[in-house]
Amino acid sequence: MEFNLQDAASFAEKLDALVANPDLVLQLEDDVLRRRLREAGRKLSRAMESAGDTTHRLNNTTLELALARVGVEKGIFSIFASHAVAMTNAELSKKTQADPVLMKRLLRYYQSQEMISQLGDDSYRANYITKAPTTLIGESGTGYFFEMIHPSFVAIPQFLRENGYKNPSDPNHAPWHLGHKTEMNPFPWLKAHPEYMKFFLPWMATMREGQPSFLDGMDFRKEILSSLQNTDNTIPVFVDVGGAMGHQCIALQHKYPDFKGRIILQDQPFIIDQVKTSPLPGFQGIEAMAYDFFTPQPIKGASAYYLSCILHDWPDHKCEEILKNLKGAMKTGSSYLLVDEIVFPERGAAWRATNLDISMMTCLAAWERTAAQWTTLLEKAGFKIQNIWEYAPESHNCLVIAVPQ
């Protein structure tokens, strides 16, 4: 393929036109094509960097999250998003009660990162990026990562140096503990610091927003319920183990509102208390049950036991405990284990998946797994994989369907 200066100039003009009119791309109905353009643009941007460009980008990655957190916490993005007209530095300073000199510097940074648009010397307004931090996923995500995860990331180099660059495998000794200066593991720490629940639970519920779910990857009625001739609402059909606020239970009930049977959400008592106090819209008809998955499963003979982003929190030996507790409750021939997790390919792993893998290593000394690793783990716990459905290729999210052996 030839690509000369004239081609480059023509291509740059087309890119400039798209950047000036982002709605042309954002309105594409083909989401696969939109993601393809996004990834091509990201890779092209990296390929066009000089060594200095790359170095400066890497050096300042933490700054973007820190100032996004400031913008969310101070309400800067919310103010922009609620105003259709442009605003001045003085207006924003007055609304936020921030120092005008500081506000000017923040606005200058935000426009340089395309987080807002600058129309004139002192004229700013929201753009297609500004509204993202004002959504539930944006507000909870910036809070969760800056307050809870970021201190652990910063501790990675020191932790690896001190531990001889061995792969972290002890959940009681991870970068999390060094970064937070604590001996408590993340979940007990969170229970002891309930003020962070306002970030954690909404993030768990929305972190996959805009991506396909396991219900897009399989026909639950056909694959799981085809052999169940159920007209009894007392029969357990779907048990969401460690399901946080129950967003997957709600999605299942919404997609199949007519099938009979119990949908049961299980999680730790302090999370179930939140569910009962402030249930998500659509939770009606779903049972909420406090349960520790390191103890025998109390719901016997359900059609499906569902684990979403649970096993990646734990090393193999702890996963075996969780799985064996489920296996003891399952009915051979009619109960299925549904594991909703990342399944890494052996090459070409996606950035969403690798980010999460390192997060698991950092906070929990755990990891995302390959198909071979999932097979080994499940077989050790007494299960046989029937199928692996990849429903979100850009993040390698899969539904692993297994049955007790």
N, C-alpha and C positions, 0 to 999 in steps of 0.2 A: 504493500500500500504506500503510495506516494503522498507526502504532506509537506508542501512548500510554504514559503512565507505568505504567499497570496491566499492559499487555503487557510492558513492559520488566522490571517486577518479577517477573512470572511466568517470563519467559525466563531471568532471572538465577537464579531458584530451580532451574530445570532444569539450568542449567550447573553450579551448585554441586553438585547431586546427581551429575552425571557426573564432576566433578573428585574428589568424595569416593569414587567407585566407578569408577575408570578401567578396570577389567576389563570393564565393560559395553561399552566401545568397543573395547578392545584385542582382545576375543574375536570381533569381527565377522569373518565369513568373507569378506565382500565387501571386498577390498582397495581397489577403486576408490572405494567409499563411504567407507571409512576415510580415504583420502587427501583426499577431498572435504571431510570434516568437519575434518580437520587444517588444510587451506588456508583454509577459511571461518573457523575459529577464529583463525588467525594474522592474517588480514586484518581481522577484527572487532576483535581486540586493538589493532591499530595505529589503526584508525578511532576507537576510544574514548579514545585518548591525548589529553591536553592538550599544549600546546606544551612545557611543562616536562617532562612525562612523556617525550616524544619526545627532547628534548635530553639528559636523563639517560640514557636507554637508549643513545643513540648514543655518548655520552661514555664509557660503561663497557663497550663491547663487548669490548675487549681484555682486560678484567679477568676475564671469564668463562672465556676460554681459558686464561689464566695460572693461575687457581686450579683449573681442571680438570686442568691439567698437574701441579700440586702434588698433587692428590688421587690421580692415577694413579701418579706417581713415588713417593709416600710409602706407597702401598698402602691408602689410606683407603677407597676405593670397594671394593676387593677384600675387605677385612675386613668391611665392611657386607654385601656380597653373599654371603659365606660364613656369615653368622650369621642364623638365622631369627628370633632374639629381639632385643629392643631392647638398646642399649648406652649406657653413660654416657660422659661426657667423660673421666673418669679411666681407664676401661677402654681407650678408644681411644688416649689419650696413652701409656699403658703399652705397648700393642701396637705403636705406631708410633715410640716413643721421642721423641715430640715434646713440646715445652713445653705444659703444660695450658692456660696462658693463650692461647697461639697456637691450640691445637686448638679451644678454645671459640669463638674468633673465626672460624675456618674453618667450624666446624659451623653457626654462626649464618648465615654467608654461604650455605653450601650449601642450608640449608633455605629461605632466602629465594628461592633460584633453583629450588626444587622438585627439587633433585638428591638430597636425602634427605628423610625425614619426621621431624618432631619430635612426640613423643607427650606429653611433659611438660617441666617445667623443665630436667631433665637426663636425657632419655630420647630416643634417636634410633634409627632403623632404616632399612633400605633400602626403596626404593619402585621403581616401574616404570622410573624414569630411572636410578637408581643403578647398575644392572647394565650399562648401555650402555658406560660407560668401561672396564669390565673385560673386554670382548670384544676379539678381535684387531683388529677395525676401530676400536674405541674407543681402545685403548692405542696402536696404531701411528698413528692419525690425530691424536691430541693431540700426540704426540711430533713427528710429521712437520710439522704446521702450526706448532707453537710454536717448534721449534728451527730449521726450515729456511725456512718460508714467511713467518712473521710478521715477521721483520726486514725482508723485502722490502716487505711491505705498509706498514710504518711509514715507509719511505723514499719512498713514492709522491708525497706532496705536494712534498717538496723536489726530487725528480727532475723532476717536471713543471714546477715553477717555473723550474728551471735550464735546461730545454730548451724553453722557450717554448710549453709545452702542445701539443707535436707528438706525434702517435701514435708510440709506440716501435716501431721497425722494424729496429733493429740488434741482433742477439742478443748482441753483445759490449758493448752499452751499454744497460743496463736497470736498473730499480729494484733488482733482485737485487744487482748489483755495488755499488751505493751502500749498501744495507742490510747486506750482509755484509763491506763494506770489502775487496773482492777484485777482481782482474782475471779470475778464473777463471769460466767459465760453469758452470751448475748440474751438468751431468753430469761434467765433469772434476773439479769441486769435490767431488762425492760420492765419486768414485773416490779422491780424496786424503784424504777423511775417512770411512773405512769404518765408523766407529762409528755413523754415521747410517743404515747399511743396515738396522739392526734396525727402523727406522721406515719407510723408503722401500719396501722390497720387500713387507712385509706390507700396507702401505697400497695399493700398486698391485694386489695380489691381492684386496683386500677392499673397495675404495672403492665398488663398485657393489652391495655386499651388500644383499639385500632388494629389489633392483630387477630387472626383467626383463633377460635377456641377448639377444644377437642370435639365439640359438637358439630363443627364444620368438617372435621376429619373422618367422622364415622356416623352412620345411622344407628343411634343408640337403640331405637325400637327394634330394628332388624337384627342387629348384631348381638344384643344383650337380652332383649325381651321377647324374641321370636318364639322361644319355647315356653314362655310363661303365659299361661292362660289365666290371668288374674282378674277377678272381679271383687277382690277383698281389699279394702283400704287398710287393713291391719298388717298386711304382709310387707316387710321391709324390701324396698326395691333399690334404693341408692343411698349409700352411707359415705358421706364426704368426711374423711378422716383428717383432722387438722385443717379444716376448710376456712379458718378465719371468720369473716363476716358472712360467709355463705353465698358469695356471688355466683359460684358455679351451680349450687343447688337452685338458685333463683333462675339461672339461665336454662337449666334442664326443665324446670317446671313450666317456664314460659314457652319452650319449644314443644313440649308434649303435655299440654294442659289436661288432656283427657284420659291418660292412663292411670290406672289405680295403683295404690300402694304408698308406702311411707317413704318420704325423703327426709334423711336425718343428717344434720350437721353436728360434727363433733370437734371440740377443741378444748384448750385448757380452761379451767373455771373462770379466770379473770377475763378471758376473751368472750366466753359465753355470756358472762354478766353484761358485757358491752352489747352483745347481740340482742339480748332481751331488753336492755334499757333503750337502745337506739337501733332498732332493726332497719336494714336497708329496705327500700321500696320493693314490694313483691315478695317479701319473706313470709307472708301469710300462708299457713298450711304446711310449713316446714318445721320439723322438730329441731330444737337446739339442746344438745346434751354435752355436759362436761365429761371429758374422757382423757385419760393418759394413755397414749399408744404404746407405752412400755409395760402395759398390763393387758391381760386377756380381753379381747373384744367382746363386749356384752351383747351386741346385736347379732343374733345367730341366723345363718341361712339367707342372708340378703342376696339379691341378684348381682349387685355390683358394690365392691368396696373400692373407693376412689381415693388416690393419693396424688395430690398436685403439689409439686415443689416441696415435698416433705423429705424424701430419701436423699436429695442432694445436700441436705443439712447435716448428714451424719456419715461417719465412716462405716465401712462394710459390716463390722461386727454388730454395731448398733442397729443398722438397717435389718440385719437378720432377726434381731429381737422383735422389731416392729412387724416384720412380715410374718414371723411365726405366730405372733399373737393374733394376727388376722386369719391366718390359715386355719387355726383351731376353731374359728367360728364359721368357716365356709362349708358349703354343701357341695360335695363332688358331683359334677354334672350340671349344676345349675347356678353356681356362684362364680363370678369372675373378679379378678384383680385388675384394676385399671390404674396404671402408673403414668401420670402426666408429667413428663420431664423432658429435658434436653437429651438427645441422643447424638453425640458428636460423630461426624464423619472422620475418617482417618486423615483427610487433607481438606484444605479449603474451608476451615471453620469460620463461621460468621462472627462479626464483631460483637453482636448482642450476646451471643453464647459465650464467647471467651471472656467478656466483661463479667458475666455472672459467675463463670468458673473461678476466676481470680477472687471475686467477692466471697465466694464460699470458702476458698482456701484461707482468705484473710481473716474472716470472722469466726469460722467454725472448724477450720482444718478439715474441710470436706471438699467435695468436687462434683463436677458434672461427669457423666460417664459415656463411653462408647457402647455400641451394640454388644460387642463381645463382653464388656464389663457388666452390662445389665444381665446378659445371659448367665454369666458365672454367678453373680449375686443371687438372682432369682432361683437358680437351680440349687444353690446351697441352702436356701430357705424352704425348698420343697415345692417350687413352682416350675411350670413349663410355659415358655412364651408361645402364644398362638399366632400373634401378629404384632407388627409395629407400624402404626399409621403416622406418617409425617404430615402434620396439618399446617405447619408454619415453617416453610423451608428457609426463610431469611433468618430464623433464630434456631432452627433444628428442633423445635418443639414437636414432640411425638406423643402418641398414646400407645403405651405398651400394654397389650392385652395378654394376661396370663391366667392359668388355671392351676389348682393344686394337683400335685402328682400323687 
